[in-house]
Amino acid sequence: MIDLHCHLLPGIDDGPASLEEAVELAAMAAADGITHAVATPHIHPGRYDNNINTITPAYEALKNAITERNIPLHLGMAAEVRISVEMLGMIPTGQIPFLGEWEGRKVLLLELPHSHIPPGCDKLVDWLLARDILPMIAHPERNKDIMHKLEKIEPFVSRGCLFQLTSMSVAGKFGDIAHERALEILQNGWATIIATDAHNTSRRPPILSEGMLAAADVVGKATARQMVFENPAKLIGLH
């Protein structure tokens, strides 16, 4: 399996605080059957002021530690980018690492606030699309506006955005409403990938298998596999 949204890098966001904790997360991911993981630390101006220059050293440190300890996990680097005015300046100056490519467009892992969908999000998506950047909306099933009313996702669907569901949501471990929305997004055929959004080994572990198995009950094994293997592999250029 391939995990395209996880917080594995040490000391730069609300993921692992130390390199040892980060290594423990990587080992847990590998034990679950994850062969490739793209670390996606938060870029959230004013809270986690990351950019490619802060992310790269943390990525290199973890990558080296994984190699030294013979953990069978290939590590990549991107970011989970919170919607903000600042990102409009960061993208053209190369400060934000992209998740991969999808049908000729760069893919940006885009995070909405958990509390609501800010006004003007549709204009931001249009701005990105005009620059050949395709947003992948991170964990839409956990956004309170979408939890309240699934129709709130429509502007992103109609613009062709990609969507990432959280494994724990699909497996029913992020509450009933997030579970319900995740299943509806699956049934509507909107989900592109399932990822762990792992932060730690206890409450937010790097376990992708449970989400895949729960998705298989809803959309079948082949489609579930597509969301944890074929689609992520296509995004990061593995085939």
Secondary structure, DSSP 4 states (H G I P E B T S, - for coil): -EEEEE--STTSSSS-SSHHHHHHHHHHHHHTT--EEEE--EEBTTTB---HHHHHHHHHHHHHHHHHTT---EEEE--EEEP-STHHHHTTTT-S---EEETTEEEEEEE--SS---TTHHHHHHHHHHTTEEEEEE-GGG-HHHHH-GGGGHHHHHTT-EEEEEHHHHTT-S-HHHHHHHHHHHHTT---EEE--B--SSSS----HHHHHHHHHHH-HHHHHIIIIIHHHHHHT--
